């Protein structure tokens, strides 16, 4: 860590001098950001971006360090740093394999409309092995020879990090000799590293929209006839979130099928008409067992260890403090006990700072130094935090002559026959395109 930290500082200082930013103001900003990187031990992350010559089109978090390392082209000293962005929601539900396929391929398109449903595209990238193999084929080289060499190649180095091209040649003399004899193949392979190689499809992810998806993101039709998101730039599934889409993870849990088969075998072998954990119930399809008083009592006591999704001491403690009235409460706890919701706190909650306790609503970023528990369970302090204030927003109700109703925020762009118009600027007589007619 010390070696990485020292190298990062040297590179940043060199960037300051190169960009003529070596003054007190920029030094203070650099020192503050380095302190936060020290706390999180993220030096290798920035060094990895620098070494791989990764470039981003803009400075999303307005951090000085990637600017000094030439990873991003811009930086504004007058704006605060924004270290993180909010998590976009998704919905995860587990099903039998047959049910999953039915929901994805039949139920969702038929229920919401084929034009409002699509699968999520994902992309594979070139690694050292695939780049060398493909470029050997393109340049007409000995495919068998490169296959034998790359088969022996490790994907990671001694520290568990992805192996670099130079390290691969250093650890594999045969490969180094091959690249020396075939410089065109070696150079082409280097240029391909980390670029997109192919497109795939998320196994369970599905996008369901209330409007046509192909008017907002590009789509392709997969070999099975299903539409799949397909950014020309190769953006991944997570990039659909900022577009306003919610991802439904319709997942497969093979254990469900094993349980169903086991129940069937027991019923057949013992001549049972039903299998259930409580008397006087017809079958597992009788969901009244979900409100079993004994089960609710056990849940209230936090005795849920070894129960799927409740193995964490934190969530069991939350349940003990919050209480359980019915089965739906347990479902809510599994949704609440996640990084995004856990970070949401009421504005009047007191937070410990270097200068005493303050209410969240009174905190100022890059001024107040808040205290928190680090990974080592030691109390640390930091000026690095993002304060997001939310509250009630004015919502407009839009009613068409035909009786269709829509709700939207004041600054939401609404599609009309003459282009997009902000909702607050809509007036009677303007012809809008409602989702039901698109």
Legacy VTK file of the C-alpha trace (Angstrom):
# vtk DataFile Version 3.0
C-alpha trace
ASCII
DATASET POLYDATA
POINTS 438 float
0.000 0.000 0.000
2.809 2.442 0.899
4.528 1.797 -2.417
1.291 2.375 -4.372
0.525 5.506 -2.355
3.954 7.005 -2.964
3.736 6.296 -6.688
0.268 7.863 -6.909
1.510 11.007 -5.150
4.514 11.283 -7.495
2.262 10.955 -10.556
-0.212 13.533 -9.224
2.524 16.009 -8.372
3.970 15.576 -11.860
0.500 16.239 -13.297
0.214 19.426 -11.232
3.480 20.775 -12.562
2.645 19.761 -16.107
-0.730 21.528 -15.926
0.635 24.504 -13.922
-1.647 23.774 -10.936
1.003 23.696 -8.215
-0.488 26.215 -5.780
-2.074 26.197 -2.328
-5.652 25.813 -3.510
-5.007 22.808 -5.736
-2.625 21.329 -3.166
-5.387 21.424 -0.538
-7.842 19.689 -2.863
-5.288 17.026 -3.768
-4.456 16.443 -0.095
-8.140 16.026 0.792
-8.759 13.520 -1.993
-5.591 11.566 -1.175
-6.776 11.315 2.436
-10.014 9.690 1.291
-8.148 7.300 -0.990
-5.938 6.374 1.970
-9.021 5.578 4.045
-10.507 3.367 1.333
-7.116 1.960 0.225
-8.023 2.617 -3.410
-4.570 3.562 -4.701
-4.328 0.462 -6.969
-7.605 1.409 -8.660
-6.296 4.756 -9.924
-2.884 3.320 -10.773
-4.546 0.568 -12.788
-6.518 3.143 -14.816
-3.322 5.126 -15.370
-1.226 2.112 -16.398
-3.872 0.865 -18.820
-4.200 4.368 -20.285
-7.964 4.305 -19.696
-9.699 7.497 -20.833
-13.145 8.806 -19.906
-14.909 11.557 -21.883
-15.744 13.682 -18.812
-15.008 13.937 -15.088
-18.230 12.494 -13.657
-17.243 13.004 -10.011
-15.190 16.194 -10.509
-12.146 14.656 -8.815
-8.725 16.241 -9.284
-6.759 12.973 -9.179
-8.013 11.416 -12.446
-7.573 14.843 -14.050
-3.923 15.004 -12.984
-3.424 11.437 -14.254
-4.943 12.399 -17.653
-7.748 9.880 -17.210
-10.370 12.632 -17.693
-10.086 15.859 -19.702
-11.753 18.322 -17.330
-11.855 19.492 -13.708
-13.487 22.447 -11.928
-11.798 23.564 -8.703
-14.867 25.669 -7.828
-17.136 22.618 -7.624
-17.220 20.018 -4.890
-16.203 16.441 -5.519
-19.024 13.907 -5.847
-17.646 10.537 -4.877
-20.667 8.411 -5.550
-23.942 8.255 -7.430
-27.182 6.750 -6.217
-27.980 3.102 -6.772
-30.614 2.405 -9.390
-33.302 -0.026 -8.249
-33.917 -3.503 -9.569
-36.378 -6.229 -8.673
-35.212 -9.803 -8.029
-37.579 -12.784 -7.883
-36.671 -16.488 -8.053
-38.581 -19.062 -10.135
-38.437 -22.571 -11.534
-36.600 -22.702 -14.903
-39.825 -23.409 -16.837
-41.647 -20.554 -15.114
-38.785 -18.148 -15.815
-38.864 -18.872 -19.540
-42.648 -18.495 -19.647
-42.536 -15.145 -17.816
-39.755 -13.737 -20.008
-40.840 -15.046 -23.398
-44.638 -15.133 -23.172
-46.226 -13.484 -20.130
-44.303 -10.176 -20.105
-44.571 -9.456 -23.880
-48.249 -10.452 -23.960
-49.124 -8.489 -20.815
-47.218 -5.252 -21.444
-46.746 -5.400 -25.222
-43.762 -6.669 -27.202
-42.610 -3.116 -27.920
-42.448 -2.368 -24.167
-40.319 -5.356 -23.143
-36.710 -6.262 -23.923
-33.840 -8.390 -22.664
-30.597 -6.813 -21.470
-27.472 -7.015 -23.585
-24.032 -7.573 -22.083
-20.590 -7.567 -23.642
-17.464 -9.700 -23.431
-14.056 -8.022 -23.781
-10.706 -9.081 -25.171
-8.204 -10.530 -22.720
-4.617 -11.435 -23.530
-5.489 -14.988 -24.589
-8.442 -14.161 -26.817
-6.666 -11.155 -28.383
-3.598 -13.225 -29.288
-5.637 -16.144 -30.625
-7.904 -13.946 -32.749
-5.066 -11.821 -34.131
-3.043 -14.919 -34.969
-5.986 -16.128 -37.054
-6.415 -12.706 -38.723
-2.724 -12.482 -39.636
-2.566 -16.080 -40.864
-0.254 -17.284 -38.068
0.146 -20.738 -36.567
-3.070 -21.179 -34.566
-1.950 -24.426 -32.933
1.251 -22.803 -31.711
-0.505 -19.853 -30.066
-3.100 -22.166 -28.494
-0.353 -24.220 -26.864
1.326 -21.073 -25.533
-1.800 -19.360 -24.205
-3.094 -22.542 -22.547
-0.204 -22.298 -20.080
-0.814 -18.594 -19.437
-2.199 -17.537 -16.052
-4.980 -14.950 -15.995
-3.724 -13.308 -12.783
-0.355 -12.485 -11.224
0.951 -13.406 -7.762
-1.076 -10.584 -6.173
-4.329 -11.772 -7.733
-4.498 -8.895 -10.227
-5.195 -9.395 -13.959
-1.883 -10.113 -15.634
-0.507 -7.404 -17.931
0.781 -8.062 -21.436
4.348 -7.345 -20.356
4.048 -9.638 -17.334
2.656 -12.395 -19.547
5.690 -12.230 -21.808
8.012 -12.129 -18.815
6.495 -15.249 -17.249
6.200 -17.163 -20.524
9.450 -17.203 -22.553
7.803 -19.169 -25.345
5.130 -16.515 -25.756
7.746 -13.757 -25.672
9.626 -15.508 -28.466
6.428 -15.895 -30.487
5.575 -12.183 -30.146
9.115 -11.176 -31.075
8.887 -13.272 -34.227
5.376 -11.960 -34.997
5.355 -8.235 -34.082
2.226 -7.494 -36.146
0.229 -10.064 -34.174
1.590 -8.804 -30.847
0.856 -5.129 -31.609
-2.659 -5.900 -32.852
-3.380 -7.978 -29.749
-2.204 -5.162 -27.462
-4.552 -2.713 -29.190
-7.490 -5.075 -28.705
-7.071 -5.529 -24.942
-10.187 -4.585 -22.934
-12.157 -3.752 -26.083
-15.540 -5.338 -26.694
-15.322 -8.757 -28.319
-18.898 -9.977 -28.474
-22.442 -9.356 -27.332
-24.456 -11.633 -25.089
-27.699 -11.527 -23.157
-28.321 -11.206 -19.429
-29.522 -14.579 -18.144
-32.482 -13.293 -16.140
-32.646 -9.538 -16.647
-35.702 -8.039 -18.298
-36.715 -4.424 -18.935
-40.432 -3.616 -18.769
-41.468 -0.112 -19.792
-44.766 1.722 -20.134
-43.641 3.184 -23.466
-41.869 1.810 -26.531
-38.290 0.930 -25.650
-36.916 1.199 -29.192
-37.644 4.935 -29.153
-35.271 5.387 -26.206
-32.479 2.823 -26.653
-31.257 0.790 -29.649
-32.448 -2.820 -29.841
-31.519 -5.924 -31.832
-33.514 -9.112 -32.348
-31.682 -12.101 -30.879
-31.471 -15.525 -32.502
-34.468 -16.672 -30.442
-36.546 -13.765 -31.742
-36.398 -11.722 -28.512
-35.454 -7.989 -28.517
-32.199 -7.169 -26.686
-30.713 -3.784 -25.773
-27.650 -3.115 -27.920
-25.712 0.111 -27.417
-23.387 0.821 -30.369
-20.727 1.852 -27.839
-21.089 -1.464 -25.991
-22.583 -0.065 -22.809
-23.569 -2.685 -20.255
-26.826 -3.433 -18.485
-26.076 -1.011 -15.657
-26.213 1.843 -18.151
-29.933 1.314 -18.673
-30.541 2.613 -15.140
-29.688 6.267 -15.909
-32.106 6.025 -18.847
-34.896 5.550 -16.321
-35.435 1.821 -16.781
-35.969 -0.626 -13.931
-34.373 -4.058 -14.266
-36.458 -7.085 -13.349
-34.186 -10.003 -12.491
-36.329 -13.038 -13.212
-33.915 -15.573 -11.790
-33.743 -19.368 -11.725
-33.202 -21.262 -8.482
-32.689 -24.955 -9.271
-33.294 -25.865 -5.621
-36.963 -25.013 -6.103
-37.243 -27.784 -8.675
-35.387 -30.194 -6.402
-37.829 -29.413 -3.579
-40.811 -29.906 -5.898
-39.458 -33.273 -7.114
-38.725 -34.372 -3.568
-42.285 -33.501 -2.483
-43.697 -35.410 -5.455
-41.645 -38.535 -4.701
-42.664 -38.487 -1.011
-46.352 -38.148 -1.897
-46.164 -40.997 -4.450
-44.151 -43.339 -2.238
-46.306 -42.900 0.854
-49.623 -42.423 -0.897
-50.120 -38.937 0.489
-52.602 -36.524 -0.987
-50.732 -33.502 0.344
-47.510 -32.470 2.023
-47.707 -29.627 4.483
-46.037 -28.554 7.706
-49.309 -27.833 9.532
-52.424 -29.945 10.116
-55.744 -29.338 8.375
-54.209 -27.610 5.371
-54.656 -28.911 1.847
-51.243 -28.380 0.313
-48.333 -25.966 0.017
-50.505 -23.994 -2.374
-52.566 -23.069 0.714
-50.682 -19.871 1.577
-52.335 -19.434 4.945
-49.245 -21.117 6.415
-47.399 -17.872 5.681
-49.206 -16.310 8.623
-48.317 -19.147 11.023
-48.254 -17.554 14.474
-45.323 -19.648 15.682
-43.246 -18.672 12.621
-44.085 -14.986 13.132
-43.097 -15.283 16.817
-39.739 -16.870 15.904
-39.120 -14.122 13.313
-39.896 -11.415 15.881
-37.204 -12.883 18.122
-34.701 -12.660 15.279
-34.164 -16.424 15.217
-33.675 -16.575 11.459
-30.099 -17.825 11.149
-29.585 -20.201 8.196
-32.736 -18.819 6.544
-32.013 -17.576 3.009
-31.493 -13.771 2.937
-31.460 -13.582 6.747
-28.034 -15.048 7.527
-26.548 -11.630 8.293
-26.530 -10.594 11.988
-27.361 -7.054 10.858
-30.670 -7.921 9.223
-31.680 -10.156 12.132
-30.993 -7.322 14.557
-33.043 -4.947 12.382
-35.974 -7.390 12.480
-35.780 -7.734 16.263
-35.906 -3.951 16.616
-38.572 -3.377 13.974
-40.840 -6.346 14.597
-42.761 -8.644 12.261
-46.535 -8.631 11.921
-46.884 -10.771 8.797
-44.928 -12.475 6.017
-44.870 -9.315 3.878
-42.851 -7.598 6.620
-40.049 -10.113 6.067
-40.100 -9.373 2.338
-39.820 -5.651 3.124
-36.815 -6.241 5.394
-34.927 -8.035 2.614
-35.519 -4.992 0.382
-34.566 -2.443 3.039
-31.382 -4.174 4.171
-29.373 -3.130 1.103
-26.639 -0.505 0.591
-28.931 2.028 -1.120
-31.869 2.063 1.337
-29.523 1.715 4.341
-27.931 5.031 3.386
-31.259 6.884 3.554
-31.721 8.621 6.911
-34.199 11.222 8.215
-32.917 14.799 8.014
-33.067 15.302 11.807
-30.863 12.297 12.665
-27.773 13.386 14.620
-24.367 12.555 13.136
-21.090 12.665 15.050
-18.584 15.118 13.591
-15.170 16.369 14.638
-16.919 19.365 16.238
-19.758 17.511 17.980
-23.103 16.151 16.806
-25.044 17.806 13.987
-28.296 17.074 12.215
-27.955 15.611 8.739
-29.790 18.555 7.189
-27.158 20.938 8.661
-24.084 19.095 7.347
-21.891 20.763 4.719
-19.727 18.715 2.370
-16.018 19.470 2.409
-16.528 21.436 5.620
-17.891 19.077 8.282
-15.782 16.054 9.166
-18.116 13.177 9.982
-17.145 10.076 11.951
-17.774 6.512 10.803
-16.640 2.928 11.344
-13.949 1.799 8.907
-13.366 -1.690 7.539
-11.131 -2.402 10.514
-14.017 -1.458 12.877
-12.044 1.580 14.060
-13.664 5.022 14.247
-12.435 7.242 11.406
-13.345 10.704 10.174
-13.882 12.072 6.699
-15.070 15.115 4.774
-15.977 12.797 1.945
-19.740 12.412 1.789
-22.594 13.337 -0.510
-25.634 15.038 0.998
-28.776 14.567 -1.071
-31.868 16.439 0.009
-35.175 15.031 -1.166
-38.666 16.203 -0.474
-42.104 16.647 -1.918
-42.174 17.740 -5.518
-45.082 19.272 -7.399
-46.649 16.675 -9.664
-48.834 17.658 -12.594
-51.921 15.690 -13.545
-52.456 15.529 -17.303
-55.913 14.558 -18.531
-56.623 14.063 -22.236
-59.978 14.642 -23.910
-60.410 10.876 -24.179
-60.067 10.554 -20.401
-56.496 9.186 -20.269
-54.585 10.386 -17.206
-50.824 10.763 -16.707
-48.725 12.214 -13.879
-45.317 13.878 -14.282
-42.938 16.330 -12.598
-42.846 19.968 -13.739
-39.540 19.653 -15.626
-40.332 16.319 -17.230
-40.159 16.560 -21.055
-43.406 15.355 -22.644
-43.578 14.293 -26.270
-45.986 16.308 -28.410
-46.631 16.356 -32.132
-44.194 19.286 -32.347
-41.421 17.780 -30.239
-40.709 17.652 -26.507
-42.273 20.227 -24.169
-41.748 20.529 -20.411
-44.869 19.518 -18.497
-45.084 22.903 -16.759
-45.288 24.536 -20.216
-48.101 22.347 -21.541
-51.324 24.185 -22.386
-54.783 23.216 -23.497
-54.905 22.517 -27.196
-51.396 21.052 -27.468
-51.535 17.558 -28.984
-49.563 15.150 -26.822
-48.533 11.583 -27.585
-49.809 9.442 -24.727
-48.115 6.129 -23.884
-51.266 4.151 -24.700
-51.242 5.469 -28.271
-47.531 5.170 -29.033
LINES 1 439
438 0 1 2 3 4 5 6 7 8 9 10 11 12 13 14 15 16 17 18 19 20 21 22 23 24 25 26 27 28 29 30 31 32 33 34 35 36 37 38 39 40 41 42 43 44 45 46 47 48 49 50 51 52 53 54 55 56 57 58 59 60 61 62 63 64 65 66 67 68 69 70 71 72 73 74 75 76 77 78 79 80 81 82 83 84 85 86 87 88 89 90 91 92 93 94 95 96 97 98 99 100 101 102 103 104 105 106 107 108 109 110 111 112 113 114 115 116 117 118 119 120 121 122 123 124 125 126 127 128 129 130 131 132 133 134 135 136 137 138 139 140 141 142 143 144 145 146 147 148 149 150 151 152 153 154 155 156 157 158 159 160 161 162 163 164 165 166 167 168 169 170 171 172 173 174 175 176 177 178 179 180 181 182 183 184 185 186 187 188 189 190 191 192 193 194 195 196 197 198 199 200 201 202 203 204 205 206 207 208 209 210 211 212 213 214 215 216 217 218 219 220 221 222 223 224 225 226 227 228 229 230 231 232 233 234 235 236 237 238 239 240 241 242 243 244 245 246 247 248 249 250 251 252 253 254 255 256 257 258 259 260 261 262 263 264 265 266 267 268 269 270 271 272 273 274 275 276 277 278 279 280 281 282 283 284 285 286 287 288 289 290 291 292 293 294 295 296 297 298 299 300 301 302 303 304 305 306 307 308 309 310 311 312 313 314 315 316 317 318 319 320 321 322 323 324 325 326 327 328 329 330 331 332 333 334 335 336 337 338 339 340 341 342 343 344 345 346 347 348 349 350 351 352 353 354 355 356 357 358 359 360 361 362 363 364 365 366 367 368 369 370 371 372 373 374 375 376 377 378 379 380 381 382 383 384 385 386 387 388 389 390 391 392 393 394 395 396 397 398 399 400 401 402 403 404 405 406 407 408 409 410 411 412 413 414 415 416 417 418 419 420 421 422 423 424 425 426 427 428 429 430 431 432 433 434 435 436 437
